[in-house]
Amino acid sequence: MSDFDDLIDDLKQKRDELRVQMNLASKEVKEEWEELEGRTRKFLARAEIARTGEGVGDALGDLGEELKKGYQRIRDAIRDS
């Protein structure tokens, strides 16, 4: 499995874990969640296409890392509330 595949799997796992906890989140955190969900759906669709192309994967890898950080911010906010 490639680093890119690992990133996608990690992103999906964090997303699934947080989905269960969203009922505890503040309004602001829920708004960030909705924004990230839209971006994540686009990322996952593009990631499938990028697996066969070169160069595009690097840019999507960066986006995936950014999304992971967003989910981590949400997790931290839920824990702190």
HELIX and SHEET records of a PDB file:
HELIX    1   1 ASP A    3  GLN A   21  1                                  19    
HELIX    2   2 MET A   22  LEU A   24  5                                   3    
HELIX    3   3 LYS A   27  ALA A   50  1                                  24    
HELIX    4   4 VAL A   56  ASP A   80  1                                  25    
END                                                                             
